[in-house]
Amino acid sequence: MSVEIGRDTVLALCAIAWADGKIDPEEAVGIRDAARQLGLGADDLAAVDAALAQPFDLSQVETLRMNRLTRLFTYACGAWIAGLDGGVGPAEEKALQTLGDRVGLSDVARTRAQTVVSSAQGGGDLTKNKIDLQKLRSRLSAGLSQIGND
């Protein structure tokens, strides 16, 4: 099973970024850069820009068609974006909880996904306002695929 990163993963990042009621400049830059790296089409980029321009929540993100590894990856990226503004506040924690519920992850899987993200941050794949999704995808695939159905 492979990680398939697309529009819905990026829209989930927008929803996590909006959880505290505002989009910080670092979050917007990171999300837009991620969308460009993915080579999203014009319609998908427009959807991302719209999601960054006004409050956006997870109810507007399609997660049912994501495979398990993509759902884990989306949650892991959500954990990264939640901490970009210097910490994960209560609203962002609640949004991560909602995302984890929507993608069907156990508490063990969530904790392990967050651990993999912490490791990637140490490896330079995740920085203050940039995420190298292609590099991160290959780095996380091994770690996330080992999580299993916890």
GROMACS elastic network, one bead per residue, 0.5 to 0.9 nm:
[ bonds ]
;  ai    aj funct       b0    kb
    1    67     6  0.78583   500
    1    68     6  0.81441   500
    1    69     6  0.68511   500
    1   145     6  0.81995   500
    2    67     6  0.82505   500
    2    68     6  0.89678   500
    2    69     6  0.64611   500
    2    70     6  0.73899   500
    2   141     6  0.73219   500
    2   145     6  0.87866   500
    3    67     6  0.77521   500
    3    68     6  0.84301   500
    3    69     6  0.54537   500
    3    71     6  0.84235   500
    3    72     6  0.87808   500
    3    73     6  0.70483   500
    3   137     6  0.68433   500
    3   138     6  0.85778   500
    3   141     6  0.68808   500
    4     9     6  0.89079   500
    4    66     6  0.78344   500
    4    67     6  0.79149   500
    4    69     6  0.81024   500
    4    70     6  0.56845   500
    4    73     6  0.89029   500
    4   137     6  0.89408   500
    5     8     6  0.78779   500
    5     9     6  0.61280   500
    5    10     6  0.80249   500
    5    38     6  0.74429   500
    5    70     6  0.67585   500
    5    73     6  0.82524   500
    5    74     6  0.80573   500
    5   133     6  0.83788   500
    5   137     6  0.83969   500
    6     9     6  0.56019   500
    6    10     6  0.66015   500
    6    11     6  0.88156   500
    6    35     6  0.81561   500
    6    38     6  0.70061   500
    6    39     6  0.89701   500
    6    40     6  0.72258   500
    6    44     6  0.88199   500
    7    10     6  0.52289   500
    7    11     6  0.60843   500
    7    12     6  0.86086   500
    7    35     6  0.77329   500
    7    38     6  0.87796   500
    7    40     6  0.70334   500
    7    44     6  0.60493   500
    7    45     6  0.81132   500
    7    47     6  0.83187   500
    7    48     6  0.77220   500
    8    12     6  0.60705   500
    8    13     6  0.86293   500
    8    61     6  0.58491   500
    8    62     6  0.60082   500
    8    63     6  0.70726   500
    8    66     6  0.86490   500
    8    74     6  0.86235   500
    9    12     6  0.51125   500
    9    13     6  0.64812   500
    9    14     6  0.88991   500
    9    61     6  0.81880   500
    9    62     6  0.87897   500
    9    63     6  0.83547   500
    9    70     6  0.80990   500
    9    71     6  0.82588   500
    9    73     6  0.82937   500
    9    74     6  0.53585   500
    9    75     6  0.86370   500
    9    77     6  0.82564   500
    9    78     6  0.87089   500
   10    13     6  0.50321   500
   10    14     6  0.64572   500
   10    15     6  0.88617   500
   10    31     6  0.68332   500
   10    32     6  0.87060   500
   10    34     6  0.74961   500
   10    35     6  0.65887   500
   10    48     6  0.71341   500
   10    74     6  0.81299   500
   10    77     6  0.89174   500
   11    15     6  0.63603   500
   11    16     6  0.87494   500
   11    31     6  0.88650   500
   11    47     6  0.79787   500
   11    48     6  0.61523   500
   11    51     6  0.69764   500
   11    52     6  0.88804   500
   11    56     6  0.85414   500
   11    57     6  0.87821   500
   11    58     6  0.80942   500
   11    60     6  0.82499   500
   11    61     6  0.63299   500
   11    62     6  0.89171   500
   12    15     6  0.50520   500
   12    16     6  0.62949   500
   12    17     6  0.85914   500
   12    57     6  0.78905   500
   12    58     6  0.61858   500
   12    60     6  0.85753   500
   12    61     6  0.61505   500
   12    62     6  0.87344   500
   12    63     6  0.88918   500
   12    74     6  0.72324   500
   12    75     6  0.84980   500
   12    77     6  0.88828   500
   12    78     6  0.70824   500
   12    99     6  0.79097   500
   13    16     6  0.51146   500
   13    17     6  0.61021   500
   13    18     6  0.86302   500
   13    27     6  0.88351   500
   13    31     6  0.69970   500
   13    74     6  0.78122   500
   13    75     6  0.88202   500
   13    77     6  0.70203   500
   13    78     6  0.54211   500
   13    79     6  0.89373   500
   13    80     6  0.89687   500
   13    81     6  0.65135   500
   13    82     6  0.84130   500
   14    17     6  0.50359   500
   14    18     6  0.62136   500
   14    19     6  0.87359   500
   14    23     6  0.83524   500
   14    27     6  0.83110   500
   14    28     6  0.81300   500
   14    31     6  0.71691   500
   14    48     6  0.74420   500
   14    51     6  0.61860   500
   14    52     6  0.61634   500
   14    55     6  0.88879   500
   14    56     6  0.68759   500
   14    57     6  0.77976   500
   14    58     6  0.86370   500
   14    78     6  0.88150   500
   14    81     6  0.86282   500
   15    18     6  0.51091   500
   15    19     6  0.62949   500
   15    51     6  0.76655   500
   15    52     6  0.85539   500
   15    55     6  0.78517   500
   15    56     6  0.52460   500
   15    58     6  0.54647   500
   15    59     6  0.88493   500
   15    60     6  0.85673   500
   15    61     6  0.83599   500
   15    78     6  0.88189   500
   15    95     6  0.78602   500
   16    19     6  0.51395   500
   16    20     6  0.81677   500
   16    56     6  0.86866   500
   16    57     6  0.75136   500
   16    58     6  0.77122   500
   16    78     6  0.61680   500
   16    79     6  0.83905   500
   16    81     6  0.69501   500
   16    82     6  0.61878   500
   16    92     6  0.63660   500
   16    95     6  0.59171   500
   16    96     6  0.69393   500
   16    99     6  0.83712   500
   17    20     6  0.70766   500
   17    21     6  0.82484   500
   17    22     6  0.72962   500
   17    23     6  0.58274   500
   17    24     6  0.77030   500
   17    27     6  0.64400   500
   17    28     6  0.81786   500
   17    52     6  0.85420   500
   17    56     6  0.88756   500
   17    78     6  0.82677   500
   17    81     6  0.63657   500
   17    82     6  0.61987   500
   17    84     6  0.88107   500
   17    92     6  0.76679   500
   18    21     6  0.52128   500
   18    22     6  0.52574   500
   18    23     6  0.55868   500
   18    24     6  0.87297   500
   18    51     6  0.89074   500
   18    52     6  0.79774   500
   18    54     6  0.85575   500
   18    55     6  0.60851   500
   18    56     6  0.63337   500
   18    57     6  0.71961   500
   18    92     6  0.83193   500
   19    22     6  0.73298   500
   19    23     6  0.86365   500
   19    55     6  0.85552   500
   19    56     6  0.83839   500
   19    57     6  0.74990   500
   19    82     6  0.84405   500
   19    91     6  0.55577   500
   19    92     6  0.52012   500
   19    93     6  0.86129   500
   19    94     6  0.80856   500
   19    95     6  0.60711   500
   20    23     6  0.80019   500
   20    89     6  0.75580   500
   20    90     6  0.82192   500
   20    91     6  0.53558   500
   20    92     6  0.60501   500
   20    95     6  0.89849   500
   21    55     6  0.72442   500
   21    91     6  0.84595   500
   22    54     6  0.87896   500
   22    55     6  0.76361   500
   23    26     6  0.82387   500
   23    27     6  0.63193   500
   23    28     6  0.64717   500
   23    52     6  0.70550   500
   23    53     6  0.84567   500
   23    54     6  0.89073   500
   23    55     6  0.86606   500
   24    27     6  0.52347   500
   24    28     6  0.64237   500
   24    29     6  0.87600   500
   24    84     6  0.85750   500
   24    85     6  0.69108   500
   25    28     6  0.51611   500
   25    29     6  0.61362   500
   25    30     6  0.85170   500
   25    85     6  0.89773   500
   25   129     6  0.86094   500
   26    29     6  0.52328   500
   26    30     6  0.60596   500
   26    31     6  0.85479   500
   26    84     6  0.68488   500
   26    85     6  0.71650   500
   26   128     6  0.70151   500
   26   130     6  0.83830   500
   27    30     6  0.51486   500
   27    31     6  0.60675   500
   27    32     6  0.85138   500
   27    81     6  0.65534   500
   27    82     6  0.86058   500
   27    84     6  0.64846   500
   27    85     6  0.74735   500
   27   128     6  0.87545   500
   27   129     6  0.65543   500
   27   130     6  0.89290   500
   28    31     6  0.52063   500
   28    32     6  0.59998   500
   28    33     6  0.83798   500
   28    52     6  0.67993   500
   28   129     6  0.83761   500
   29    32     6  0.52789   500
   29    33     6  0.59929   500
   29    34     6  0.84864   500
   29   129     6  0.61885   500
   29   130     6  0.74006   500
   30    33     6  0.52028   500
   30    34     6  0.61199   500
   30    35     6  0.86990   500
   30    81     6  0.81161   500
   30    84     6  0.89832   500
   30   128     6  0.81528   500
   30   131     6  0.63419   500
   31    34     6  0.50293   500
   31    35     6  0.62148   500
   31    36     6  0.86965   500
   31    48     6  0.83430   500
   31    52     6  0.87182   500
   31    81     6  0.83262   500
   31   129     6  0.84167   500
   31   130     6  0.81098   500
   31   131     6  0.81954   500
   32    35     6  0.50841   500
   32    36     6  0.62633   500
   32    37     6  0.86586   500
   32    45     6  0.83061   500
   32    48     6  0.76317   500
   32    49     6  0.78011   500
   32    52     6  0.89257   500
   33    36     6  0.51458   500
   33    37     6  0.61941   500
   33    38     6  0.87231   500
   33   129     6  0.87551   500
   33   130     6  0.69238   500
   33   131     6  0.75619   500
   33   132     6  0.86703   500
   34    37     6  0.51038   500
   34    38     6  0.63678   500
   34    39     6  0.89247   500
   34   130     6  0.76108   500
   34   131     6  0.63235   500
   34   132     6  0.71062   500
   34   133     6  0.64275   500
   35    38     6  0.52411   500
   35    39     6  0.66560   500
   35    40     6  0.60833   500
   35    44     6  0.85837   500
   35    45     6  0.68583   500
   35    48     6  0.77394   500
   36    39     6  0.51959   500
   36    40     6  0.63785   500
   36    45     6  0.79122   500
   37    40     6  0.78813   500
   37   132     6  0.77291   500
   37   133     6  0.71668   500
   37   134     6  0.78188   500
   38   133     6  0.76226   500
   38   134     6  0.79624   500
   39    45     6  0.89438   500
   40    43     6  0.80155   500
   40    44     6  0.57785   500
   40    45     6  0.60387   500
   41    44     6  0.53156   500
   41    45     6  0.61420   500
   41    46     6  0.85683   500
   42    45     6  0.50988   500
   42    46     6  0.60780   500
   42    47     6  0.86343   500
   43    46     6  0.50650   500
   43    47     6  0.62726   500
   43    48     6  0.87651   500
   44    48     6  0.62996   500
   44    49     6  0.86751   500
   45    48     6  0.50247   500
   45    49     6  0.61581   500
   45    50     6  0.85465   500
   46    49     6  0.50421   500
   46    50     6  0.60936   500
   46    51     6  0.85424   500
   47    50     6  0.50638   500
   47    51     6  0.61312   500
   47    52     6  0.86541   500
   48    51     6  0.50085   500
   48    52     6  0.62351   500
   48    53     6  0.86420   500
   49    52     6  0.50892   500
   49    53     6  0.61365   500
   50    53     6  0.50303   500
   50    54     6  0.66146   500
   50    56     6  0.86898   500
   51    54     6  0.59116   500
   51    55     6  0.68309   500
   51    56     6  0.55088   500
   51    57     6  0.86264   500
   52    55     6  0.73042   500
   52    56     6  0.74629   500
   53    56     6  0.86158   500
   56    59     6  0.84920   500
   56    60     6  0.73839   500
   57    60     6  0.60235   500
   57    61     6  0.76625   500
   57    95     6  0.85922   500
   58    61     6  0.52413   500
   58    62     6  0.84537   500
   58    95     6  0.79107   500
   58    98     6  0.77811   500
   58    99     6  0.70140   500
   58   102     6  0.85081   500
   59    62     6  0.79861   500
   62    65     6  0.70754   500
   62    66     6  0.80526   500
   63    66     6  0.54230   500
   63    67     6  0.87568   500
   63    71     6  0.73417   500
   63   102     6  0.69840   500
   63   103     6  0.62563   500
   64    67     6  0.81314   500
   64   102     6  0.82525   500
   64   103     6  0.73901   500
   66    69     6  0.80138   500
   66    70     6  0.57450   500
   66    71     6  0.58917   500
   66   103     6  0.82289   500
   67    70     6  0.53092   500
   67    71     6  0.62346   500
   67    72     6  0.87902   500
   68    71     6  0.50994   500
   68    72     6  0.62836   500
   68    73     6  0.86118   500
   68   103     6  0.81269   500
   68   104     6  0.87816   500
   68   145     6  0.87399   500
   68   148     6  0.88874   500
   68   149     6  0.87053   500
   69    72     6  0.50750   500
   69    73     6  0.60967   500
   69    74     6  0.85372   500
   69   141     6  0.74852   500
   69   144     6  0.68011   500
   69   145     6  0.63782   500
   70    74     6  0.59805   500
   70    75     6  0.85105   500
   71    74     6  0.50463   500
   71    75     6  0.61939   500
   71    76     6  0.85640   500
   71   100     6  0.85432   500
   71   103     6  0.56560   500
   71   104     6  0.81769   500
   71   105     6  0.82846   500
   72    75     6  0.51351   500
   72    76     6  0.61115   500
   72    77     6  0.86243   500
   72   100     6  0.85422   500
   72   103     6  0.77687   500
   72   105     6  0.76116   500
   72   109     6  0.79461   500
   72   110     6  0.79377   500
   72   113     6  0.67543   500
   72   144     6  0.66651   500
   72   145     6  0.85821   500
   72   147     6  0.88758   500
   73    77     6  0.61008   500
   73    78     6  0.84306   500
   73   113     6  0.77687   500
   73   137     6  0.76719   500
   73   140     6  0.74015   500
   73   141     6  0.80169   500
   73   144     6  0.73083   500
   74    77     6  0.51506   500
   74    78     6  0.60799   500
   74    79     6  0.86965   500
   74    99     6  0.86616   500
   74   103     6  0.87006   500
   75    79     6  0.63062   500
   75    80     6  0.87857   500
   75    96     6  0.73554   500
   75    99     6  0.66613   500
   75   100     6  0.64175   500
   75   103     6  0.79206   500
   75   105     6  0.87771   500
   75   110     6  0.75574   500
   75   113     6  0.73457   500
   75   114     6  0.83425   500
   76    79     6  0.51079   500
   76    80     6  0.65162   500
   76    81     6  0.89255   500
   76   110     6  0.79280   500
   76   113     6  0.53774   500
   76   114     6  0.58788   500
   76   115     6  0.88498   500
   76   116     6  0.77005   500
   76   117     6  0.61057   500
   76   140     6  0.88401   500
   76   144     6  0.89515   500
   77    81     6  0.62790   500
   77    82     6  0.85676   500
   77   114     6  0.88979   500
   77   117     6  0.75895   500
   77   131     6  0.89611   500
   78    81     6  0.51568   500
   78    82     6  0.60485   500
   78    83     6  0.87647   500
   78    95     6  0.89440   500
   78    96     6  0.68086   500
   78    99     6  0.81385   500
   79    82     6  0.51809   500
   79    83     6  0.65955   500
   79    88     6  0.84593   500
   79    92     6  0.88711   500
   79    93     6  0.87903   500
   79    96     6  0.68986   500
   79   113     6  0.84890   500
   79   114     6  0.64476   500
   79   117     6  0.75239   500
   80    83     6  0.55270   500
   80    84     6  0.65676   500
   80   114     6  0.82315   500
   80   117     6  0.67926   500
   80   118     6  0.84064   500
   80   121     6  0.86304   500
   80   126     6  0.75713   500
   80   131     6  0.89712   500
   81    84     6  0.52270   500
   81    85     6  0.81176   500
   81   129     6  0.89623   500
   82    85     6  0.72658   500
   82    86     6  0.86674   500
   82    87     6  0.72195   500
   82    88     6  0.56174   500
   82    89     6  0.81743   500
   82    92     6  0.59152   500
   82    93     6  0.78384   500
   82    95     6  0.88321   500
   82    96     6  0.79602   500
   83    86     6  0.55985   500
   83    88     6  0.50565   500
   83    89     6  0.84530   500
   83    92     6  0.85172   500
   84    87     6  0.68511   500
   84    88     6  0.82830   500
   84   127     6  0.84675   500
   84   128     6  0.60800   500
   84   129     6  0.71897   500
   85    88     6  0.79138   500
   85   128     6  0.83685   500
   88    91     6  0.80413   500
   88    92     6  0.57735   500
   88    93     6  0.61891   500
   89    92     6  0.53245   500
   89    93     6  0.60494   500
   89    94     6  0.86064   500
   90    94     6  0.61161   500
   90    95     6  0.86245   500
   91    94     6  0.50698   500
   91    95     6  0.62370   500
   91    96     6  0.86821   500
   92    96     6  0.61334   500
   92    97     6  0.84828   500
   93    96     6  0.50929   500
   93    97     6  0.61664   500
   93    98     6  0.86409   500
   94    98     6  0.61888   500
   94    99     6  0.86007   500
   95    99     6  0.60893   500
   95   100     6  0.84992   500
   96   100     6  0.60088   500
   96   101     6  0.84684   500
   97   100     6  0.50855   500
   97   101     6  0.61681   500
   97   102     6  0.86031   500
   97   110     6  0.89540   500
   98   101     6  0.50202   500
   98   102     6  0.60631   500
   98   103     6  0.86284   500
   99   103     6  0.61794   500
   99   104     6  0.84286   500
   99   105     6  0.87736   500
  100   103     6  0.53038   500
  100   104     6  0.60036   500
  100   105     6  0.52488   500
  100   106     6  0.76186   500
  100   107     6  0.83477   500
  100   110     6  0.69580   500
  101   104     6  0.50014   500
  101   105     6  0.61666   500
  101   106     6  0.80310   500
  102   105     6  0.79767   500
  105   108     6  0.79531   500
  105   109     6  0.58185   500
  105   110     6  0.62697   500
  105   149     6  0.81158   500
  105   150     6  0.75568   500
  106   109     6  0.51963   500
  106   110     6  0.62877   500
  106   111     6  0.87074   500
  106   149     6  0.80874   500
  106   150     6  0.59054   500
  107   110     6  0.50557   500
  107   111     6  0.61753   500
  107   112     6  0.86079   500
  107   150     6  0.80020   500
  108   111     6  0.52060   500
  108   112     6  0.62005   500
  108   113     6  0.85894   500
  108   147     6  0.85146   500
  108   150     6  0.59890   500
  109   112     6  0.51129   500
  109   113     6  0.60403   500
  109   114     6  0.85948   500
  109   144     6  0.86522   500
  109   147     6  0.61223   500
  109   148     6  0.78678   500
  109   149     6  0.76187   500
  109   150     6  0.55193   500
  110   113     6  0.50900   500
  110   114     6  0.62128   500
  110   115     6  0.86170   500
  111   114     6  0.51632   500
  111   115     6  0.62428   500
  111   116     6  0.87844   500
  112   116     6  0.62893   500
  112   117     6  0.87154   500
  112   143     6  0.86024   500
  112   144     6  0.78243   500
  112   147     6  0.69467   500
  113   116     6  0.51145   500
  113   117     6  0.63727   500
  113   118     6  0.87670   500
  113   140     6  0.87346   500
  113   143     6  0.80777   500
  113   144     6  0.64410   500
  113   147     6  0.78923   500
  114   117     6  0.50224   500
  114   118     6  0.62641   500
  114   119     6  0.86961   500
  115   118     6  0.50526   500
  115   119     6  0.63168   500
  115   120     6  0.87143   500
  116   119     6  0.50655   500
  116   120     6  0.62639   500
  116   121     6  0.87147   500
  116   139     6  0.89226   500
  116   140     6  0.67429   500
  116   143     6  0.63986   500
  116   144     6  0.73099   500
  117   121     6  0.61780   500
  117   122     6  0.87099   500
  117   126     6  0.80712   500
  117   140     6  0.78244   500
  118   121     6  0.51092   500
  118   122     6  0.65337   500
  118   123     6  0.88596   500
  118   126     6  0.88583   500
  119   122     6  0.51920   500
  119   123     6  0.64728   500
  120   124     6  0.63972   500
  120   125     6  0.55429   500
  120   126     6  0.62768   500
  120   136     6  0.71999   500
  120   139     6  0.74050   500
  120   140     6  0.77531   500
  121   124     6  0.53010   500
  121   125     6  0.58555   500
  121   127     6  0.65779   500
  122   125     6  0.77586   500
  122   126     6  0.79423   500
  123   126     6  0.76968   500
  124   127     6  0.62950   500
  124   131     6  0.89253   500
  124   132     6  0.89695   500
  125   130     6  0.81674   500
  125   131     6  0.61049   500
  125   132     6  0.56909   500
  125   133     6  0.79582   500
  125   135     6  0.67795   500
  125   136     6  0.58055   500
  125   139     6  0.85448   500
  126   129     6  0.79531   500
  126   130     6  0.62602   500
  126   132     6  0.68670   500
  126   133     6  0.88075   500
  126   136     6  0.78223   500
  127   130     6  0.52830   500
  127   131     6  0.63760   500
  127   132     6  0.89135   500
  128   131     6  0.84240   500
  131   134     6  0.88418   500
  131   135     6  0.87556   500
  131   136     6  0.76101   500
  132   135     6  0.54962   500
  132   136     6  0.58508   500
  132   137     6  0.83630   500
  133   137     6  0.56883   500
  133   138     6  0.85698   500
  134   137     6  0.50809   500
  134   138     6  0.65621   500
  134   139     6  0.86851   500
  135   138     6  0.54335   500
  135   139     6  0.61899   500
  135   140     6  0.85564   500
  136   140     6  0.57746   500
  136   141     6  0.81983   500
  137   140     6  0.52037   500
  137   141     6  0.57928   500
  138   141     6  0.52171   500
  138   142     6  0.72347   500
  139   142     6  0.65035   500
  139   143     6  0.72968   500
  140   143     6  0.51192   500
  140   144     6  0.56220   500
  140   145     6  0.80401   500
  141   144     6  0.52646   500
  141   145     6  0.57125   500
  141   146     6  0.84438   500
  142   145     6  0.53373   500
  142   146     6  0.64327   500
  143   146     6  0.54754   500
  143   147     6  0.70447   500
  144   147     6  0.53003   500
  144   148     6  0.78029   500
  145   148     6  0.61489   500
  147   150     6  0.65511   500
